[in-house]
Amino acid sequence: MAHAPEPDPAASDLGEERPKWDNKAQYFLSCIGFAVGLGNIWRFPYLCQTYGGGAFLIPYLIALVFEGIPIFHVELAIGQRLRKGSVGVWTAISPYLSGVGLGCVTLSLLISLYYNAIVAWVLWYLLNSFQHPLPWSSCPPDLNRTGFVEECQGSSAVSYFWYRQTLNIAADINDSGSIQWWLLLCLAASWAVVYMCIIRGIETTGKVIYFTALFPYLVLTIFVIRGLTLPGATQGLIYLFTPKMHILQNPQVWLDAATQIFFSLSLAFGGHIAFASYNSPRNDCQKDAVVIALVNSMTSLYASIAVFSVLGFKATNDHEHCLDRNILSLINEFDFPEQSISRDDYLAVLMHLNATWPKRVAQLPLKVCRLEDFLDKSASGPGLAFIVFTEAVLHMPGAPAWAVLFFGMLFTLGLSTMFGGMEAVITPMLDVGVLPRWVPKEALTGLVCLACFLFATCFTLQSGNYWLEIFDNVAASLNLLILAFLEVVGVAYVYGMKRFCDDIAWMTGRRPSPYWRLTWRVVSPLLLLTIFVAYITLLSQKPLSYRAWNPKYVGPSGGNLGSPGTPRARCGPHGAIQCPTTHAVHIHAPVTRWHGHFCLANRGCEQDGLCVASLSARWDQKWDQGDYGQAPGQWSEDLSSAQSPGTPQGPGAPSWGCGFTLPACVLPMWRGDGQLDNRPFLVCDKKGPAQTPTATQWVSLAEAISTQEPPEEGSECQPHCENASGALSSASP
């Protein structure tokens, strides 16, 4: 077996002076703690649920095998072989690559600034969790104590606590506002904790990491056990992992999968290089790279089970409350005895009432109560941690205890990641001798933490959340892709593949297999370059923006719904509707796809009588495939049931745009993907029903009339339609 020559004496001397881990467990847990961060909890489950459930795992695993693990192996190997931080490593490989090391240090410093601000938010929530009831469980009273704060009533208690009582957020980024003292104190405490843990480098972090790396797994296990016993957990997991293979045709899925595995492993930060530099030179870095990467990915899956079992419980609870409100409306309107309508009997009762008292039912504020709609209300990032999950915790018995566990887990996850980020900054400074050698390491660490705290105070302003979002979207993504590309190219083509393989053979006792050499030479660089080009293309297609809290926005319920999670949407001009004197509807183009729904908007057509046109789910598939059915008769099978007897034919007759006629007016209608039969389109005809609706269609009909769902981002679509009884005067999707 070929071996590389022994390292030169200078390198050996340098290695003897360098600190070492007390044992392999400290190094392993430090790398795990740095790789497994907040993104594993609030980013991966969201992507998995958004992009086809189990189908998302296919591009994710491909990216892991051909991008994540190979680059991760490069960082561990060069750090362990050259025994220096990122600046020293890349300067030793080539002076022309010293900028890569400086880029890693700068980027780690910038990311640490806003990452610890998130940890400060978590600390604020953790401190507020030690009380009963939880402060975000209800709206605070107004100044006169005669009611509740109007802004809170217009949104929700959870959103109000986050945006107003925690961030006290400004209307936009131009209004900096004042520093929020409670966030400033939490930020100071977070940096103080980080300093105490990294004060002497791996000598202190190696002791703390046993708790900060293992405690999150304990909490996740507790949440998994508890979550699986909650009602609705099964529905949440089924919804999460049900594969939708057709979604893989969307290139955005592959891009997000590649970037997720890239950022999840914390590649190109320099932290793994710094950690590996304290290893024994003969450590098996190849085995470490594979094991740590697999543990990181399995943690993401494990966290998804914990998160969506709880979110499934929340969705089930919200679904039941929605049914209860509709049942209460029916009981009050028709003077039924209390508890005379159960949730199981609701559909049958509503069908009967629709058949006998359609106008009275149409006037009721009934909501569309579908479990899939509530499961679809997912979120990522701070929206999941501080809004969605905190609301789910409120429904669990012993809510304060679960809140303490959840935010305690997030706090330790954040600390473990901060250890690696700060090590990526301080280790290169010590290697290049930023300060004289007589200055103790504790002083340098203290100065760095103090400077970071002072710069990070901008995130405690009322506009701080906007600056943090901009930092997160702009500072990290492109820079990390560029640095990772330069790393793998620098090792493969500047340092030399043969020399690098010889080093690995000397460290591990075996030469890299063809898989490693092929990925380092060709696959990983091409994959990173493709991701970079795709990312630039996507950025060029949409303007840079950020979501802002709008306390003056009047939502569908009439209150102030000011939330970045529920901004206004833009309904495009795809569904042009005309109302000729024959009281017919003419749709010139496909309807607008919006928030996973189809929106048909009538502009004030005269209506009298109702009928239902039921379509098949194949239409949804055609839309997903980009087939809008512009050719006449293309959807003939789908729309065959939409023709009513006696509908006028010939030029000027009401048509669907593909050769099929429909009677009278189309009311605003929303439906979920793949559930077309349960959400029939509502049309009006003076001749009365063109066909006998099924029970499900009648229920959907009654619920659709009163549907008022929050709009998609940027929406300004305000369809207006009135039926004969005036039940639907202004429906805002």
DAWOGI-V191846 format. One record per residue. PSI is psi in degrees with one decimal (999 if undefined). OMEGA is omega as a letter, one per 40 degrees, with the letter a starting at -180 (none if undefined). D_FIRST is the distance of its C-alpha to the first C-alpha in whole Angstrom. Layout:
{{PSI:OMEGA:D_FIRST} {PSI:OMEGA:D_FIRST}}
//
This chain:
{{132.0:a:0} {140.6:i:4} {150.5:i:6} {154.5:i:10} {157.9:i:13} {150.0:i:15} {153.2:a:18} {159.2:a:21} {-36.8:a:24} {-43.5:i:26} {-36.7:i:24} {-40.6:i:23} {-42.1:i:27} {-37.6:a:28} {-34.2:a:25} {-28.6:a:27} {-18.6:a:31} {139.9:i:30} {157.7:i:31} {157.9:i:29} {145.8:i:29} {-35.7:i:31} {170.7:a:29} {-30.2:a:26} {-39.5:i:29} {-45.5:i:31} {-45.3:a:29} {-47.0:a:28} {-33.3:i:32} {-42.8:i:32} {-39.9:i:30} {-45.5:a:32} {-35.1:i:35} {-39.5:a:35} {-44.9:a:34} {109.0:a:36} {-158.1:a:40} {-29.6:i:43} {-30.3:i:42} {-27.2:a:40} {-43.0:a:44} {2.1:i:46} {-50.8:a:44} {-47.6:i:42} {-37.4:i:45} {-45.5:i:47} {-40.2:a:45} {-40.7:a:44} {-36.6:a:47} {-39.8:a:48} {56.5:i:46} {21.1:i:47} {-121.5:a:45} {-23.7:i:42} {-28.9:i:42} {-24.6:a:41} {-23.9:a:38} {-57.5:i:37} {-29.3:i:36} {-46.1:a:35} {-35.9:i:32} {-43.8:i:31} {-36.1:i:32} {-43.8:a:29} {-40.9:a:27} {-6.5:i:27} {-55.2:a:28} {-58.1:a:28} {-44.4:i:25} {-45.0:a:23} {-36.3:i:25} {-41.0:i:25} {-39.3:i:21} {-46.9:a:22} {-43.9:i:24} {-37.6:a:23} {-46.1:a:19} {-34.0:i:21} {-42.4:a:24} {-38.2:a:21} {-44.3:a:19} {-14.5:i:23} {50.5:i:25} {167.3:i:28} {-175.0:a:30} {-41.7:a:31} {-46.9:i:33} {-38.1:a:30} {-51.4:a:27} {-27.5:i:29} {-37.9:i:31} {-37.0:i:27} {-46.3:i:26} {133.1:i:29} {-25.7:i:32} {-17.1:i:34} {7.7:i:32} {-27.0:i:34} {-26.6:i:36} {-44.1:i:34} {-43.7:i:33} {-37.4:i:37} {-40.7:i:38} {-43.1:i:36} {-47.4:a:38} {-44.2:a:41} {-41.6:i:40} {-36.7:i:39} {-45.1:a:43} {-44.0:a:45} {-37.3:i:43} {-31.9:i:44} {-53.0:a:47} {-22.9:i:48} {-40.2:i:46} {-21.2:i:47} {-37.4:i:51} {-40.4:i:50} {-36.2:i:49} {-40.6:i:52} {-43.1:i:54} {-41.1:i:52} {-39.3:i:54} {-44.5:i:57} {-36.5:i:57} {-43.8:i:55} {-35.6:i:58} {-8.3:i:61} {-13.5:a:59} {52.0:i:61} {155.9:i:64} {125.6:e:66} {165.1:i:67} {142.4:a:64} {-17.2:i:66} {16.1:a:64} {-20.3:a:66} {159.7:i:69} {143.6:i:71} {154.3:i:73} {155.8:i:77} {-177.4:a:78} {-36.0:i:80} {-6.4:a:84} {30.1:i:82} {-5.9:a:83} {-158.5:a:80} {161.8:i:77} {130.5:a:75} {-40.8:a:76} {-35.5:i:72} {-40.8:i:71} {-31.2:a:73} {-17.6:i:72} {-98.2:i:68} {162.2:a:67} {-37.6:a:67} {-46.7:i:63} {-38.5:a:63} {-41.5:i:66} {-36.5:a:64} {-53.4:a:61} {-30.7:a:62} {-50.1:a:66} {-22.2:i:65} {-61.8:a:62} {-26.6:a:61} {53.8:a:65} {145.2:i:64} {168.9:a:65} {-33.0:i:67} {177.1:a:64} {-20.5:i:62} {-22.0:i:65} {94.0:a:66} {-37.2:a:64} {-166.5:a:66} {165.6:i:66} {133.1:i:63} {113.4:a:63} {-33.0:a:64} {-35.3:i:62} {-34.4:i:59} {-41.7:i:59} {-41.3:i:59} {-37.6:i:56} {-43.0:i:54} {-41.3:i:55} {-38.5:i:54} {-44.6:i:51} {-32.2:i:49} {-41.4:i:51} {-43.1:i:48} {-44.2:a:45} {-43.8:a:46} {-30.2:a:46} {-26.2:a:43} {13.2:a:41} {-35.7:a:43} {30.7:i:40} {-139.9:a:37} {-14.5:i:35} {-33.7:i:37} {-41.7:i:40} {-31.7:i:38} {-26.0:i:35} {-41.8:a:38} {-29.2:a:40} {-23.5:i:38} {-37.3:a:38} {-48.9:a:41} {-26.4:i:41} {-31.3:a:38} {-29.5:a:39} {-41.1:i:43} {-35.5:i:42} {-35.1:i:41} {-45.2:a:43} {-41.4:i:46} {-40.7:i:45} {-41.1:i:45} {-43.5:i:48} {-35.7:i:49} {-46.7:a:47} {-46.7:a:49} {-41.3:a:52} {-39.6:a:52} {-18.8:i:51} {-4.5:a:55} {146.8:i:57} {132.9:a:59} {-6.7:a:57} {-40.2:a:54} {-43.3:i:53} {-38.3:i:55} {-42.8:a:53} {-38.4:i:49} {-43.4:i:50} {-34.3:a:51} {-46.7:a:48} {0.6:i:46} {118.1:a:48} {138.2:i:46} {88.2:a:48} {-29.0:a:45} {-19.0:a:48} {-18.8:a:47} {-12.0:i:44} {-12.9:i:46} {117.9:a:46} {-23.7:i:44} {-30.7:i:45} {-45.3:a:43} {-37.0:i:40} {-45.6:a:40} {-35.2:i:41} {-42.3:a:38} {-42.8:i:36} {-33.0:a:37} {-47.1:a:38} {-29.3:i:34} {-50.1:a:34} {-28.2:a:36} {-34.9:i:35} {-1.7:a:32} {47.6:i:34} {148.8:i:31} {9.3:i:32} {-30.0:a:34} {-9.9:a:32} {-40.9:i:32} {-34.9:i:29} {-43.8:i:27} {-45.4:i:30} {-43.0:a:29} {-25.2:a:25} {-16.6:i:26} {6.9:i:27} {164.4:i:24} {138.8:a:21} {-24.4:a:19} {16.9:a:16} {146.9:i:18} {85.4:a:16} {-27.8:i:18} {-45.5:i:17} {-41.1:i:19} {-42.3:a:22} {-44.1:a:22} {-46.9:a:23} {-46.4:a:25} {-41.0:i:27} {-40.8:i:28} {-40.4:i:29} {-40.4:i:31} {-45.7:a:33} {-40.2:i:33} {-32.7:i:34} {-38.0:i:37} {-43.7:i:38} {-41.3:i:39} {-41.9:i:40} {-33.9:i:42} {-39.2:i:44} {-43.9:i:45} {-44.2:a:47} {-49.1:a:48} {-17.0:i:50} {-38.6:i:51} {-41.0:i:53} {-31.1:i:54} {-39.1:i:55} {-42.8:i:57} {-43.9:i:59} {-41.6:i:59} {-41.7:i:61} {-43.3:i:63} {-37.3:i:64} {-42.5:i:65} {-39.5:i:67} {-37.2:i:69} {-45.2:i:69} {-40.5:a:71} {-39.4:i:73} {-41.6:i:75} {-40.7:i:75} {-42.0:i:77} {-38.3:i:79} {-41.5:i:80} {-42.1:a:82} {-43.4:a:83} {-37.4:a:85} {-40.0:a:86} {9.5:i:87} {42.7:i:89} {154.5:i:86} {151.6:i:86} {144.0:i:83} {24.5:i:80} {-15.6:i:82} {118.3:i:79} {167.9:i:75} {-36.6:a:72} {-30.5:a:72} {-3.8:a:75} {-46.8:a:75} {-43.4:a:74} {-41.8:i:77} {-44.1:a:80} {-38.7:i:79} {-44.7:a:79} {-43.8:a:82} {-34.2:i:83} {-33.9:a:82} {-29.8:a:84} {-38.0:a:87} {64.4:a:87} {-37.2:a:85} {-38.0:i:87} {-39.4:i:86} {-38.2:a:83} {-25.4:a:82} {-9.0:a:83} {147.0:i:81} {59.9:a:78} {143.0:i:76} {155.5:i:72} {116.8:a:69} {88.6:i:68} {130.7:a:64} {-36.2:a:61} {-34.4:i:59} {-39.4:i:61} {-35.1:i:60} {-27.2:a:56} {-11.9:a:56} {65.7:a:57} {171.9:a:54} {164.8:i:52} {167.4:i:49} {-151.1:i:49} {-27.8:i:52} {-35.2:i:54} {-45.1:a:52} {-44.5:a:52} {-7.0:i:55} {-64.9:a:57} {-51.5:a:56} {-35.9:i:55} {-34.3:i:57} {-37.1:i:60} {-37.3:a:58} {-31.9:a:58} {-29.7:a:62} {-7.0:a:62} {137.8:i:60} {138.7:a:62} {44.2:a:61} {-43.6:a:60} {-39.0:a:60} {-41.9:i:58} {-34.3:i:55} {-41.0:i:56} {-44.1:i:55} {-45.0:a:52} {-50.6:a:51} {-26.2:i:51} {-39.7:i:50} {-45.8:i:47} {-36.8:a:47} {-45.1:i:47} {-35.2:i:44} {-43.7:i:42} {-39.6:i:44} {-44.0:a:43} {-40.1:i:39} {-36.7:i:39} {-33.1:i:41} {-47.2:i:39} {-39.7:i:36} {-43.1:i:38} {-32.0:i:39} {-34.3:i:36} {-21.4:i:35} {-46.2:a:38} {-39.5:a:38} {-48.1:i:35} {-34.0:i:35} {-40.6:i:38} {-37.2:a:37} {-40.7:a:34} {-5.4:i:37} {54.7:i:40} {-40.8:i:42} {156.6:i:44} {152.5:a:45} {-22.8:a:43} {-12.8:i:46} {122.9:a:46} {153.8:i:45} {-34.4:i:42} {-36.6:a:45} {-43.9:i:47} {-43.8:i:45} {-41.4:i:44} {-41.1:i:48} {-40.9:i:49} {-45.7:a:46} {-39.6:i:48} {-43.2:i:51} {-40.8:i:51} {-41.7:i:49} {-43.5:a:52} {-42.4:i:55} {-32.2:a:53} {-4.7:i:53} {-19.0:i:56} {-24.3:a:57} {-6.7:i:56} {-0.1:i:58} {168.2:i:61} {-23.2:i:63} {8.9:a:61} {-35.6:a:58} {-34.4:i:56} {-42.7:i:57} {-38.2:i:55} {-40.9:i:52} {-38.8:i:52} {-43.5:i:52} {-46.1:a:49} {-37.2:a:47} {-29.4:a:48} {-43.1:a:47} {-35.5:a:45} {-53.9:a:42} {-64.1:a:41} {-40.3:a:41} {-41.6:i:40} {-39.0:i:37} {-43.5:a:36} {-45.1:a:36} {-41.3:i:34} {-39.4:i:31} {-44.5:i:31} {-33.1:i:31} {-52.5:a:28} {-35.9:i:26} {-38.9:i:27} {-39.9:i:26} {-44.3:a:23} {-34.3:a:22} {-18.1:i:24} {-55.6:i:25} {-35.3:i:22} {129.6:a:20} {-41.3:a:17} {-44.0:i:15} {-41.5:i:15} {-42.1:i:16} {-37.1:i:13} {-40.5:i:11} {-43.1:i:13} {-38.8:i:13} {-38.4:i:9} {-36.9:a:10} {-40.5:a:13} {-17.3:a:12} {4.5:i:8} {147.3:a:7} {151.3:i:8} {144.0:i:12} {169.8:i:13} {-29.4:i:16} {-47.1:a:18} {-45.0:a:18} {-39.2:a:17} {-42.4:a:21} {-39.0:i:23} {-38.3:a:22} {-43.2:a:23} {-58.5:a:26} {-54.3:a:27} {-45.3:i:27} {-42.7:i:29} {-39.4:i:31} {-43.7:i:32} {-39.5:i:33} {-38.9:i:35} {-43.7:i:37} {-41.0:a:38} {-47.0:a:39} {-43.5:i:41} {-39.5:a:42} {-43.7:i:43} {-40.1:i:45} {-44.6:i:47} {-39.5:i:48} {-36.0:a:49} {-19.6:a:51} {-12.5:i:53} {142.4:a:55} {151.4:i:56} {135.0:a:55} {169.3:i:57} {154.2:a:57} {135.6:a:59} {146.9:i:62} {128.1:a:64} {94.6:a:67} {-12.2:a:70} {-1.2:i:73} {127.3:i:71} {113.2:a:73} {-179.2:a:72} {-28.9:a:73} {-3.7:i:74} {-8.9:a:76} {179.3:i:74} {102.2:a:72} {80.8:a:69} {97.6:a:67} {131.8:i:63} {-22.2:i:60} {-16.8:i:59} {61.0:i:62} {173.9:i:63} {150.0:i:66} {164.8:i:64} {110.5:i:65} {119.7:a:66} {169.9:a:66} {33.9:a:69} {-28.7:a:67} {76.2:i:70} {123.9:a:73} {131.8:i:76} {154.2:a:80} {85.8:i:83} {175.4:a:86} {-15.4:i:89} {8.5:i:88} {33.2:a:86} {168.8:a:83} {131.8:i:79} {113.9:i:78} {114.9:a:74} {-22.8:a:73} {170.8:a:69} {150.0:i:66} {164.7:a:67} {129.5:i:65} {124.1:a:62} {118.1:i:62} {37.7:i:60} {13.4:a:58} {166.0:i:62} {137.9:a:65} {113.6:i:68} {122.8:a:71} {124.5:i:74} {139.6:i:77} {65.6:i:79} {39.7:i:83} {150.6:i:84} {135.6:a:87} {149.2:i:86} {110.9:a:88} {161.6:a:86} {148.4:i:83} {163.9:a:80} {131.5:i:77} {114.4:a:74} {129.4:a:71} {167.1:a:68} {164.8:a:65} {-8.8:i:61} {-27.4:i:60} {-39.9:i:62} {-40.6:i:59} {-39.5:i:57} {-38.4:i:58} {-45.5:a:58} {-30.5:a:55} {2.4:a:54} {13.5:a:56} {100.8:a:59} {2.4:i:62} {47.2:a:64} {-17.5:i:66} {138.8:a:67} {134.7:i:71} {6.6:a:70} {-32.0:a:66} {35.4:a:67} {-41.4:a:70} {-39.0:a:68} {-36.8:a:67} {9.0:a:71} {-34.2:a:73} {-4.4:a:74} {-12.3:a:75} {132.9:i:78} {149.0:i:82} {136.5:i:85} {7.2:i:87} {131.7:a:85} {143.8:i:86} {173.5:i:84} {-177.2:a:84} {138.1:i:84} {-5.2:i:84} {152.1:i:83} {125.7:a:81} {163.2:a:77} {-6.9:a:74} {-7.6:i:73} {27.3:i:71} {5.8:a:74} {144.4:a:75} {147.7:i:78} {146.1:i:78} {137.9:i:81} {-140.0:a:83} {153.2:i:80} {124.1:i:77} {160.2:i:76} {134.3:a:73} {137.4:i:71} {144.8:i:67} {156.7:a:65} {155.7:i:61} {137.1:i:59} {5.6:a:59} {38.9:a:62} {-37.5:a:64} {-26.8:i:67} {-8.7:i:67} {69.1:a:68} {152.4:i:71} {139.6:a:72} {121.2:i:76} {158.6:a:78} {142.1:a:82} {132.3:a:85} {-20.3:a:89} {-4.8:a:89} {-171.8:a:87} {132.9:i:84} {-19.9:i:82} {163.2:a:81} {114.5:a:81} {151.1:i:78} {172.0:i:76} {-42.9:a:75} {-40.2:a:72} {-39.3:i:73} {-40.8:i:76} {-47.5:i:74} {-36.3:i:72} {-49.4:a:75} {-39.5:a:77} {-35.3:a:74} {-32.9:a:73} {-35.2:a:76} {8.3:a:76} {129.3:i:72} {87.9:a:71} {154.5:i:68} {148.2:a:66} {162.4:i:65} {164.4:a:62} {130.5:i:61} {11.3:a:63} {137.1:i:66} {17.5:a:70} {120.8:a:71} {72.5:a:74} {148.8:a:75} {130.5:i:79} {141.8:i:80} {134.5:i:83} {-174.5:a:84} {-33.7:a:88} {-0.5:i:88} {24.0:a:86} {-33.9:a:83} {96.8:a:81} {-31.8:i:82} {104.5:i:79} {121.3:a:75} {109.7:a:72} {999:none:69}}
//
